[in-house]
Amino acid sequence: MQRLPSGAEPTLAPAPAVAPADAARIAAFCAELRDQRRSSPHTVANYGRDLERLAGLAAGLASPLTLDAIQGHHIRRFAATLHGGGLSGRSIARLLSSWRGFYRWFAARGGPGANPVEGVRAPKSPKRLPKVLSPDEAQRLLDGDDPGAGDNADPRLLCRDKAMFELFYSSGLRRAELTGLNLDCLADLAGGEVRVLGKRSKPRIVPVGSAAKAAIEAWLAVRGELAAPDEPALFVSRLGRRLSDAMVGVRLDQRARRLGLEVHVHPHMLRHSFASHVLQSSGDLRAVQEMLGHASIASTQVYTHLDFQHLAKVYDAAHPRAKRK
């Protein structure tokens, strides 16, 4: 079977219909994630899709199974099938993590005592470092004179976009954290910081730079012309309601293209760029971990590899003994 490029998602045949009993179990698990564990809507949706895929794989066997009948050898078979179809090891690892968490929950509610996913590992994939903008590219994106295009030339929307993207880069926010901001954050912003709700509704306070503060003040001067009277969101759409996560990504990519950046720029790239540039300047890994809201320092350490890549390029270009003859 032909292997897809690394990281590419395969196009799979439609999965068999999920058994009603399994659909009810998945719905109950997702409801607990949403209502008791306070997981984000994005996380809940991902768990739901992952478990529906598992139920579909089980229903598609020659002798169809429901989730309570799956055993370890079935999980290994499913992982091998997905990998053979081109799914990356990283994606399979995420699926296994979702399935493992579900069966732990299921066991506590009368399901199988033995977790069939325990001990099953995903195929190894090459580690991919996050893509970041260079400091010059970030400055070009944020300081460039963006004329907009068509309906996107509304100066109020361009003003809003600049405020959003300055805040992304200034504070390393996640997209949902930014779109979740309300006007009640303005008192904190005036003091040079912002309080956000991160993953699992965990609050944290991050600093806001002067450029972002100035851009937000400019946006607030025109926000009232767009926002509905009862809308609490800091950033609103042309219709006056809270801006969606998807539209933030669209607007950022459009701005980057108009300003001539030759890479696809997405909101998380600004978060990666924030972390990498602050770490390069300060060397303070713990401070970057705190600002990003990472539960584990291991998640933050990836940016040390980016920093080393930068130093290695400088070394290769400058050291006499590193230059090739």
Helices and strands as residue ranges (DSSP letters): H 20-35, H 41-59, G 67-69, H 72-84, H 89-107, H 135-143, G 150-153, H 155-171, H 175-179, G 183-185, H 186-190, E 193-197, G 199-201, E 203-207, H 210-223, H 245-258, H 267-282, H 285-292, H 297-300, H 302-318
